[in-house]
Amino acid sequence: MQYNIIPNTDLKVSSIAIGTWAMGNDFWGNVDDKESIKAIHASLDAGINFIDTAPVYGAGHAEEVVAKAIKDRRDKVIVATKAGVIRTKTEYRRDLSPKHLQKDMEESLRRLNTDCIDLYYIHWPDTTTPLEDSINTLLKFKEQGKFRYLAVSNFSVELMEQAQQMTDIVCLQPNYSILNRKIEKDIIPYCEHNNLGVISYGTLAGGLLTGKFRELPEFEEGDNRGRFYDYYREDIWPNVQGLLVCLDKIAKKHDCTVAQTAIAWTAQQKGITSVLVGAKNERQALANAEAAKVQLSDSDCLQIDTYLKKHLQETVY
């Protein structure tokens, strides 16, 4: 496993991290808590030391699962969680008001069974609350010792600049994968220029880059990934399958899986500090960690770039 320092912190995080959205058990189909805990333990045993979660993942359920899994290892794990999104029965609603932030912080500390969160994100921008009000509230929590470092997720360059005028943020969490490279244009250069870490999510494009789906799927009830990720579309499906064939060949060359190829590609990209990857069970978790051993060549990456630019340019970039 490789490790990288999040700039301007003492957090040395594994290049592959555990994403726990699926462990909330309300968006990705049925997920068993016992299997989730085994997945976390397997990840930690394989050298992963960085866990990312959020109150909105299962309305707090993922945070509770994380707490159970790390109760005897809290001092060996870097935990990140987020604030500012409310999960209701019908929607996700953004709320960065001071009142809601207070609620999120108190409940996350309780559910995670910790006194201090290592990395605390603003999950999504909220256009109804002045950013200054939100950050001032968060800074009070930091002064109280409730979290160590402030970060943002899903922010534009303009919003990061606004935040940086008020306080120091240490990293951004954007959606980034072989199938979504839009941040390469301006966000990655901004983060590099301003010495910000990049902790990317969506590494496997909602499971599509595992290579599992060779026919356009119909997801079971409760599995909403097709709504969140814009890749399960009939109009681009043949070209997505062509990408998977390209990845099949590269994976065979390296004696690894398509998923490991996709993870390795993301982790090797310029400016990336750590990549989040979800796992529903121990087998998936171990396979994810093994991706750290895969080193793609310049030729491999060029093959991927050439295919994308020829067949998926508008979708990817």
Number of C-alpha atoms within 10 A of each C-alpha: 14 14 16 15 15 19 17 14 13 9 17 16 21 23 28 32 26 26 23 26 24 23 31 27 22 20 18 21 17 16 17 14 21 13 16 26 21 18 24 29 18 20 27 23 12 16 18 27 22 25 24 24 27 26 26 25 21 20 17 19 22 27 29 20 21 23 21 16 20 20 12 9 11 14 9 11 15 19 23 20 24 25 26 26 24 17 15 11 6 6 8 11 14 19 21 29 18 17 11 17 22 16 12 22 21 13 15 23 18 14 18 24 18 14 12 18 23 17 21 26 24 24 24 18 20 17 10 10 14 12 18 14 12 21 20 14 17 24 17 11 18 17 10 11 12 20 21 16 21 23 25 25 23 17 19 17 16 10 13 21 14 13 19 13 10 13 13 14 22 22 26 26 21 20 21 24 24 20 24 18 15 17 17 15 10 11 20 21 16 18 19 14 9 14 16 23 25 27 26 24 23 21 28 24 24 21 18 22 25 19 18 12 13 13 10 12 11 9 12 10 11 12 16 15 19 18 10 11 16 14 20 21 13 10 9 14 15 15 16 22 18 15 21 22 15 16 24 17 14 22 20 12 11 13 12 17 21 24 25 25 28 24 28 23 21 25 25 19 12 12 19 20 26 27 27 26 27 25 24 24 20 18 14 17 24 20 18 26 25 19 22 21 12 18 14 17 12 8 10 18 14 11 15 17 14 12 15 21 13 10 16 18 14 10 15 16 15
